[in-house]
Every structure is written in structure tokens, then in C-alpha cells.
Amino acid sequence: MPSAARALCLSLLTLLPLLGAAPTTAAAGRPRPAAEPGQSPPAAGPTGWSLTPAGGGRPSFYAEGTPGTVLRDTVSVTNRSAEPVTLRLRGTGLRVTFAGTGVRVPARTRADVPFTVAVPTAAAPGDRSGTIVAQDGHGGTRTVRIRLRVGGPALSALTVERPAVHADRITYELVNRGTTVLVPRLAVRADGVFGRVLDRAPRTLPVRLAPGRRLRLSEPWPDRPALDAVDVRLTVTAPGGARATADTSVRFVPWGGIGAGAAVVVGAAALAVRRRGRGRRTAGAEDEVPRTKVELTGAVT
């Protein structure tokens, strides 16, 4: 190769790194940039669709109804892309039923889908929320919020049922017969032949009792008498004026430690003292008369 041509080639090789060759065809083979931290990668397929309440102008659904009613509305799916899209609809948090859960929306078309929201018959007054979710075949989702206000009177009512004494505990059942969630408070009192043997001040129970719910509970009584005839009273209250009581009776006799004759004598003495005490209360004493049935609140189950 002549020296002049060789010098020209060497000059070109020296200049190429400075020019930074960037062929236009190389961009087609470049990988897509990674998603930003905390973001999901874009879904394949059509993404130009939206989910909104029908009629426009509403960012979410809002409805009011009393327990047992069925509320109706319509959700719109708008497909702005150049391809059809197929969606699946579902509801969360509330009882949502659609006219059809599978929807195919042609390109540049809107589809309106009617749906209903059922208010449970035992729902307490107050606010609830849920969502309508639409998902396409590529994993893309859209959601619209539903806000539901349940109407009706707020009634606080409960009953205490089936009290009983078993070994070292007192069992009972609480029933919410109102329309509000209750956080009950319990007080326990027990009177024996010779005086009070248990007196627990009201305290809040670690439960939340929904309307219509029945809950079986127990109260520990590890230091119960060994020999006595006892009347037990449970008093339960809750915010809103709910109050109920229940009574039960039990005789504690250590059969293994005394003879049959002594047991009969103890039973007779207890009965006599009990009758004498009841006679004094009937004569006008200030003690509260024991009640032998559950207090009714007037609420309908």
C-alpha cells in the first residue's frame, strides 16, 4: 500500500472514536429502559381504557339505603385504543352484582354495565365502602370506589342468656338485639347464705358484638365457696342505654368431706336462711329483689 494511502487510513482510525458512530438502525435492537423504582412495568396489550361511573362528573359511587334494600347504578368502560379490549368485573367490600361480569368493548367504544348493591338485612346504620374492579387480559386494572350509607334508627339493645356455674367459672351468652355494634361492660354479684361472696365492679369486655350476633363467654371464679347456696347475678350494659341482667343459683357442697346427714342439715339450714331473707325483703327492705328471667329489651331479632 502506498505510504500516502496508509497515512490516510491511520488518520481515519484515529478520528472514529471522536466522532462517536451511532447508526440509526442500532436503536431497534436496544432493550427497553427499566421501570422506575416502586413502579410496575407497563402491561402489554391495549391500555387506553378507563372505568368511571356512568353519566360523567362523578369520581366515585355514592348510595344510601336501609337494611334489606337493593340499590342500582351503572358503571362505564371507555375503550379509546385502536384494539378491542375484554374485561372482567368484580366487586369488593360490598355485595355487588353485575348484569355481566365479562365485557368486550370494541375499539373507540363505550360500554355501560348495570350493577346492584344489596344492603344486608342485619347491617347496622353507618358508612361502608367497597370498590368495583375491572381487569383486562394483560393484567391491567382500573378501580372505582363505592361509598354506602346504611340508614335506619340506631338501637342499642342486648340480652344475657343461659347463665350457669361450672366448676371454677360462670358461663353465659350475650345476644345483640339492636342495630349498632356493642362494646359491653359486665358486673358480677353473688350472694350466699351468710352474705356476699362475689362482687366485681363493671368492666369493659374485650369483645365487639355485631348486630344479631350471639357470643358465648365465661367469667372465671377460682375462689368460689366450698360450702354455700349462692344466687349469682350478671349485669351487662353498653353505650346507648343497653342494659340486661340474668340470674342463676347454685349450691356448693363438698360431698367427699361430709356425710349424707350433715349435707341434709346444711341444705335445710341454707333453705331456711334463704326463705327468711326473702321474707325480710318482701316486708320492705331496701335490697334488690333477685330476678329469675332475662331482661327483655324490646328489640326484634
Secondary structure, DSSP 4 states (H G I P E B T S, - for coil): --HHHHHHHHHHHHHHHHH----GGGGGGSPPPPPPTT-PPPPSS---EEEEETTSS-SSEEEEE-TT-EEEEEEEEEE-SSS-EEEEEEEESSEEEES-SEEEE-TTEEEEEEEEEEPPTTPPSEEEEEEEEEEETTS-EEEEEEEEEE-S-----EEEEEEEEETTEEEEEEEE-SSS-B--EEEEEEEETTEEEEEEEEEE-S--B-TT-EEEEEEE-TT--SSEEEEEEEEEEETTTEEEEEEEEEEE--TTTS-HHHHHHHHHHHHHHHHHHHHHHHTT-SSPPP--SPPP-----
